[in-house]
Amino acid sequence: MSRLPAIENPQRQPYPSDLSDAEWLILKQLLPKSKGFGHPVEVDLREILNTP
């Protein structure tokens, strides 16, 4: 179960500029990992990076 909130439109159509799965796997490794304390992540980082 994800702790991420539901996105406003889960059925949105992908844009040509959206990250491919292969691109996301590369970038995901470069993002800081959770340290196990503090406020939990509440956003989908892939959706943020997909923002044009």
C-alpha positions in Angstrom: 0.0 0.0 0.0 1.4 3.4 -1.0 1.3 6.3 1.3 1.2 8.6 -1.6 -2.0 10.6 -2.1 -4.2 9.8 -5.1 -3.4 12.0 -8.0 -6.1 14.4 -9.1 -6.6 12.6 -12.4 -5.2 9.0 -12.3 -6.4 8.4 -15.9 -4.4 11.3 -17.4 -3.0 10.7 -20.9 0.8 10.6 -21.1 2.7 13.5 -22.7 5.4 12.8 -25.3 7.8 14.5 -22.8 7.0 12.1 -20.0 9.9 9.9 -18.7 10.1 6.4 -20.2 10.4 3.6 -17.7 14.1 3.2 -18.6 14.8 6.9 -18.0 12.9 6.8 -14.7 15.0 3.8 -13.5 18.2 5.8 -14.1 17.0 9.0 -12.5 15.3 7.2 -9.5 18.8 6.0 -8.5 20.1 9.6 -8.3 17.3 10.9 -6.0 18.0 11.0 -2.3 16.8 8.0 -0.3 14.5 8.3 2.7 16.4 8.3 6.0 13.7 6.6 7.9 12.7 9.5 10.0 11.0 12.9 9.5 8.0 13.7 7.4 7.2 10.9 4.9 7.3 11.7 1.1 3.8 12.6 0.0 4.4 13.3 -3.7 5.1 11.1 -6.7 8.6 12.3 -7.7 8.2 10.8 -11.2 5.2 13.0 -11.8 7.2 16.0 -10.6 10.0 15.2 -13.1 7.4 14.7 -15.8 6.2 18.3 -15.5 6.9 20.1 -18.7 
